[in-house]
Amino acid sequence: MRKIAVIGAGSWGTALTIALGRSRAKHRIALWVYEKEVVETLRARRMNDVFLPEFEVPADLEVTQDLGEAVAGAGVVLGVMPSAHARRLYAQMLPHLTPQVAIVSATKGLEPETLLRMTEVIEQVAKPKFSPRVAALSGPSFAREVARGDPTAVAIASKDLNLAAELQEEISGPTFRLYTNDDVAGVELGGAVKNVIAIAAGVVEGLGFGFNTAAALITRGLAEMTRLGCAMGARRETMGGLAGMGDLVLTCTGGLSRNRTVGAELGKGRKLEEITGSMRMVAEGIGTTAATRSLAQQLGIEMPITEQMYAVLYEGRSPRDAIRELMERPLKPE
């Protein structure tokens, strides 16, 4: 029985653990948990009462705070940590990993300091020891709905399509369907940048605007994602797929989106520090906004929504002024 180690027990990591327990292939599953209180509730009640209450994890799940113990002997390591902590955690795992392990990133963000995608971070960390077998998992997938068993489809991307197909068989289950893709850059960038647009969608809601505004925002947001993705080697069709358009629509319209919630509260006039101070889980879009803006500037890519969200988040611009700036830009063809 193959061992899969899930690194990170937030809502998404917990949901993926539950999905793995239902997958077609049978696994030995280990879950690495950072918070002591989460370890205690998982062991006592087989539930993550802190980040994803009400849903039972697999009965035979191995729960540990020891990173080496979690990944030792694993055939697949599934990274579900916040992007800001990814490099440190992968470096700590490295002494316990073999060249045969498949490392799958399910983190939807960019490294703040380097602007690298998560698979690029993994490759940098592992290269001194071995050339890693890496993949990225992303798509429209609220954790609570995955845990509940709602039919969900996501993409699994790797430059090695044989690895992608292997992971597809390993992880797919009756309610969690994976599609393979070899456009790793497109899948990762779609999963990261859509969070920036989701904050903007939340601002639209918070300001009290309607469906016209939201539809325009989502459509122009997809244009920004596609411009950046293509400039970074992604394929246009990937941005129209599950990890692009699919995840963008979900995160911009669904009430379970943390990034959209941040935007909605900003639109209502709350300060960012107050909003994030009341949140237990990370809204990746906040850091990703700064990283995306930096990438766009480096590449000379026009991303006006991203630029305005950066001004709101980091420069104190009012959400209403940001929308006005977007609407009063010079007119142009679509």
C-alpha positions as CSV (number, residue, x, y, z in Angstrom):
1,M,0.0,0.0,0.0
2,R,1.5,3.3,-1.1
3,K,2.0,6.1,1.5
4,I,0.8,9.6,0.7
5,A,1.9,12.4,3.0
6,V,-0.2,15.5,3.2
7,I,1.7,18.5,4.4
8,G,-0.6,21.1,6.0
9,A,-3.8,20.6,7.9
10,G,-5.7,23.8,7.0
11,S,-9.1,23.4,5.4
12,W,-7.7,22.5,2.0
13,G,-5.2,20.0,3.3
14,T,-7.8,18.4,5.5
15,A,-10.3,18.2,2.6
16,L,-7.7,16.6,0.3
17,T,-6.9,14.0,3.1
18,I,-10.6,13.2,3.2
19,A,-10.7,12.9,-0.7
20,L,-7.7,10.6,-0.6
21,G,-9.6,8.4,1.8
22,R,-12.3,7.9,-0.9
23,S,-10.0,7.5,-3.9
24,R,-10.0,4.5,-6.1
25,A,-6.5,3.4,-5.0
26,K,-6.0,2.5,-1.3
27,H,-3.4,4.4,0.6
28,R,-1.6,4.7,3.8
29,I,-2.2,8.4,4.5
30,A,-0.1,10.6,6.9
31,L,-1.1,14.2,7.7
32,W,1.5,16.7,9.0
33,V,-0.1,19.3,11.3
34,Y,1.5,22.5,12.5
35,E,-0.9,23.4,15.3
36,K,-1.0,21.3,18.5
37,E,-4.7,22.0,19.0
38,V,-5.5,20.6,15.5
39,V,-3.5,17.4,16.3
40,E,-5.5,17.0,19.5
41,T,-8.9,17.3,17.9
42,L,-7.9,15.1,15.0
43,R,-6.7,12.4,17.3
44,A,-9.6,12.7,19.8
45,R,-12.6,13.2,17.4
46,R,-11.2,12.4,13.9
47,M,-12.2,15.9,12.9
48,N,-10.4,19.2,12.3
49,D,-12.6,21.4,14.5
50,V,-10.3,24.4,14.0
51,F,-10.2,24.6,10.2
52,L,-12.8,22.2,8.7
53,P,-15.4,21.2,11.4
54,E,-18.1,18.6,10.9
55,F,-16.2,16.3,8.5
56,E,-14.5,13.1,9.6
57,V,-11.0,12.2,8.4
58,P,-10.1,8.6,7.4
59,A,-10.2,6.3,10.4
60,D,-6.7,5.0,9.9
61,L,-5.1,8.5,9.2
62,E,-1.7,9.0,10.7
63,V,-1.5,12.4,12.4
64,T,1.8,13.9,13.3
65,Q,3.7,17.1,14.1
66,D,7.0,15.5,13.0
67,L,7.7,16.5,9.4
68,G,10.3,13.7,9.0
69,E,7.9,11.1,10.3
70,A,5.2,12.3,8.0
71,V,7.2,12.0,4.7
72,A,9.4,9.0,5.6
73,G,8.7,6.3,3.1
74,A,6.1,8.3,1.2
75,G,5.6,7.6,-2.5
76,V,3.7,10.9,-2.9
77,V,4.1,14.1,-0.9
78,L,1.2,16.6,-1.3
79,G,2.2,20.1,-0.2
80,V,-0.7,22.2,1.0
81,M,1.1,24.8,3.0
82,P,0.8,28.6,2.6
83,S,3.2,29.8,-0.2
84,A,5.2,32.0,2.2
85,H,6.2,28.8,4.2
86,A,6.7,26.5,1.3
87,R,10.5,26.8,0.8
88,R,11.3,26.3,4.5
89,L,9.1,23.2,4.8
90,Y,10.3,21.6,1.6
91,A,13.9,22.2,2.8
92,Q,13.1,20.5,6.1
93,M,11.5,17.5,4.2
94,L,14.4,17.1,1.8
95,P,16.7,14.8,4.0
96,H,13.8,12.4,4.3
97,L,12.9,12.2,0.6
98,T,14.1,9.9,-2.2
99,P,14.4,10.6,-5.9
100,Q,11.5,8.3,-6.6
101,V,9.0,10.4,-4.6
102,A,6.3,12.4,-6.5
103,I,6.0,15.9,-5.0
104,V,2.6,17.5,-5.7
105,S,2.0,21.2,-4.9
106,A,-1.6,22.1,-4.1
107,T,-0.6,25.6,-2.9
108,K,-2.3,28.4,-4.9
109,G,0.2,31.2,-4.6
110,L,3.6,32.6,-5.6
111,E,6.7,32.8,-3.4
112,P,6.6,36.5,-2.2
113,E,10.4,37.1,-2.3
114,T,11.3,35.4,-5.5
115,L,8.0,35.5,-7.4
116,L,8.5,31.8,-8.2
117,R,5.7,29.2,-8.7
118,M,5.6,26.5,-6.1
119,T,7.0,23.7,-8.4
120,E,9.9,26.0,-9.2
121,V,10.5,26.4,-5.5
122,I,10.4,22.6,-5.1
123,E,12.9,22.2,-7.9
124,Q,15.3,24.8,-6.5
125,V,15.2,23.1,-3.0
126,A,15.6,19.6,-4.3
127,K,18.2,20.1,-7.1
128,P,21.3,19.8,-4.8
129,K,20.1,16.3,-3.9
130,F,18.1,15.0,-6.9
131,S,16.0,16.2,-9.8
132,P,12.5,16.0,-8.4
133,R,9.4,14.5,-9.9
134,V,6.9,17.4,-9.5
135,A,3.3,18.2,-10.3
136,A,0.7,20.8,-9.5
137,L,-2.9,20.3,-8.5
138,S,-5.3,23.1,-9.0
139,G,-8.9,23.9,-10.0
140,P,-12.3,25.0,-8.7
141,S,-12.4,23.3,-5.3
142,F,-13.8,24.8,-2.1
143,A,-12.5,22.6,0.7
144,R,-15.8,22.2,2.4
145,E,-17.5,21.0,-0.8
146,V,-14.7,18.5,-1.5
147,A,-15.0,17.2,2.1
148,R,-18.8,16.9,1.7
149,G,-18.4,14.8,-1.4
150,D,-19.8,17.3,-4.0
151,P,-18.6,16.3,-7.5
152,T,-15.4,18.2,-8.1
153,A,-13.0,18.4,-11.1
154,V,-9.5,19.7,-11.0
155,A,-6.3,19.6,-13.0
156,I,-3.1,17.7,-12.3
157,A,-0.2,19.2,-14.2
158,S,3.3,17.9,-14.8
159,K,5.9,18.2,-17.6
160,D,6.0,14.4,-17.3
161,L,2.6,13.3,-18.5
162,N,3.3,9.8,-17.3
163,L,3.6,11.1,-13.8
164,A,0.4,13.2,-14.3
165,A,-1.4,10.1,-15.4
166,E,0.0,8.1,-12.5
167,L,-1.2,10.7,-10.0
168,Q,-4.6,11.0,-11.8
169,E,-5.2,7.3,-11.1
170,E,-3.8,7.6,-7.5
171,I,-5.9,10.5,-6.4
172,S,-9.2,10.4,-8.4
173,G,-12.2,9.1,-6.7
174,P,-16.0,8.9,-7.1
175,T,-16.5,12.6,-6.3
176,F,-13.0,14.0,-7.1
177,R,-12.0,13.8,-10.7
178,L,-8.6,14.8,-12.0
179,Y,-7.7,15.9,-15.6
180,T,-4.1,15.7,-16.7
181,N,-2.2,18.6,-18.2
182,D,1.4,19.3,-19.1
183,D,1.1,23.1,-18.8
184,V,2.5,23.4,-15.3
185,A,3.0,27.2,-15.6
186,G,-0.6,27.7,-16.7
187,V,-2.1,25.6,-14.0
188,E,-0.1,27.2,-11.2
189,L,-0.5,30.8,-12.5
190,G,-4.2,30.4,-12.9
191,G,-4.6,29.1,-9.4
192,A,-2.5,32.0,-8.0
193,V,-3.6,35.0,-10.0
194,K,-7.4,34.2,-9.7
195,N,-7.1,35.0,-6.0
196,V,-6.1,38.6,-6.9
197,I,-9.2,39.0,-9.1
198,A,-11.3,37.4,-6.3
199,I,-10.4,40.2,-3.9
200,A,-11.6,42.6,-6.6
201,A,-14.8,40.7,-7.0
202,G,-15.3,40.9,-3.2
203,V,-14.8,44.7,-3.4
204,V,-17.5,44.9,-6.0
205,E,-19.9,43.1,-3.7
206,G,-18.8,45.2,-0.7
207,L,-19.5,48.4,-2.6
208,G,-23.0,47.2,-3.4
209,F,-22.6,46.8,-7.1
210,G,-24.5,44.2,-9.1
211,F,-24.1,41.4,-11.6
212,N,-23.1,43.7,-14.5
213,T,-20.0,44.8,-12.6
214,A,-19.1,41.4,-11.3
215,A,-19.4,39.8,-14.8
216,A,-17.2,42.6,-16.3
217,L,-14.6,42.2,-13.5
218,I,-14.4,38.4,-14.0
219,T,-14.1,38.6,-17.8
220,R,-11.4,41.4,-17.7
221,G,-9.7,39.5,-14.9
222,L,-9.4,36.4,-17.1
223,A,-7.9,38.7,-19.8
224,E,-5.2,39.8,-17.3
225,M,-4.5,36.2,-16.1
226,T,-4.2,35.1,-19.8
227,R,-1.8,37.9,-20.7
228,L,0.5,37.2,-17.8
229,G,0.3,33.4,-18.3
230,C,1.1,33.5,-22.0
231,A,4.1,35.9,-21.3
232,M,5.4,33.3,-18.8
233,G,5.1,30.4,-21.1
234,A,1.6,29.1,-20.3
235,R,-0.9,28.1,-22.9
236,R,-4.0,30.3,-23.6
237,E,-6.3,27.2,-23.5
238,T,-5.2,26.4,-20.0
239,M,-6.5,29.8,-18.8
240,G,-9.8,28.8,-20.2
241,G,-9.8,25.5,-18.4
242,L,-10.4,24.2,-14.8
243,A,-7.3,25.9,-13.3
244,G,-8.0,29.2,-15.0
245,M,-11.6,30.2,-15.8
246,G,-13.1,27.4,-13.7
247,D,-11.3,28.4,-10.5
248,L,-11.7,32.1,-11.3
249,V,-15.5,31.9,-11.5
250,L,-15.7,29.8,-8.3
251,T,-13.5,32.1,-6.3
252,C,-15.1,35.3,-7.6
253,T,-18.7,34.2,-7.0
254,G,-18.7,31.7,-4.1
255,G,-19.3,32.7,-0.6
256,L,-16.7,30.3,0.8
257,S,-13.9,32.2,-0.9
258,R,-11.5,33.8,1.7
259,N,-10.1,36.2,-0.9
260,R,-13.5,37.3,-2.0
261,T,-14.4,37.8,1.7
262,V,-11.4,40.0,2.2
263,G,-12.4,42.2,-0.8
264,A,-16.0,42.4,0.4
265,E,-14.9,43.7,3.8
266,L,-12.6,46.2,2.2
267,G,-15.5,47.4,0.1
268,K,-17.5,47.9,3.2
269,G,-14.9,50.2,4.6
270,R,-12.9,47.9,7.0
271,K,-9.1,48.1,7.2
272,L,-7.0,45.3,5.9
273,E,-5.2,44.8,9.2
274,E,-8.5,44.4,11.0
275,I,-9.8,41.9,8.4
276,T,-6.7,39.7,8.5
277,G,-6.5,39.9,12.2
278,S,-9.9,38.3,12.5
279,M,-9.0,35.5,10.1
280,R,-7.5,32.1,11.2
281,M,-6.7,31.0,7.7
282,V,-4.5,32.6,5.0
283,A,-6.0,34.6,2.1
284,E,-3.3,33.9,-0.5
285,G,-4.5,36.7,-2.8
286,I,-3.1,39.4,-0.5
287,G,0.5,38.4,-1.0
288,T,-0.1,37.2,-4.5
289,T,-1.3,40.7,-5.5
290,A,2.1,42.2,-4.7
291,A,3.9,39.3,-6.4
292,T,1.7,39.4,-9.5
293,R,2.1,43.2,-9.8
294,S,5.9,42.8,-9.7
295,L,5.8,40.1,-12.4
296,A,3.6,42.3,-14.6
297,Q,6.0,45.2,-14.2
298,Q,9.1,43.0,-15.0
299,L,7.4,41.6,-18.1
300,G,5.7,44.9,-19.2
301,I,2.3,43.3,-19.0
302,E,-0.8,45.6,-18.5
303,M,-2.8,44.3,-15.5
304,P,-5.0,47.2,-14.4
305,I,-7.2,45.2,-12.0
306,T,-4.1,43.9,-10.3
307,E,-2.7,47.4,-10.1
308,Q,-5.8,48.8,-8.5
309,M,-6.0,45.9,-5.9
310,Y,-2.3,46.6,-5.1
311,A,-3.2,50.2,-4.5
312,V,-6.1,49.3,-2.2
313,L,-4.1,46.7,-0.2
314,Y,-0.8,48.3,0.1
315,E,-1.2,52.1,-0.7
316,G,-4.4,52.9,1.1
317,R,-6.5,53.7,-2.0
318,S,-10.2,53.6,-1.3
319,P,-12.1,50.7,-3.1
320,R,-14.5,53.2,-4.7
321,D,-11.6,55.2,-6.1
322,A,-10.1,52.0,-7.5
323,I,-13.2,51.1,-9.4
324,R,-13.5,54.7,-10.7
325,E,-9.8,54.5,-11.9
326,L,-10.7,51.3,-13.8
327,M,-13.7,52.7,-15.4
328,E,-12.0,56.0,-16.5
329,R,-9.0,54.4,-18.2
330,P,-8.5,55.3,-21.9
331,L,-11.1,53.5,-24.1
332,K,-9.8,50.7,-26.3
333,P,-10.8,47.6,-28.3
334,E,-11.5,44.4,-26.4
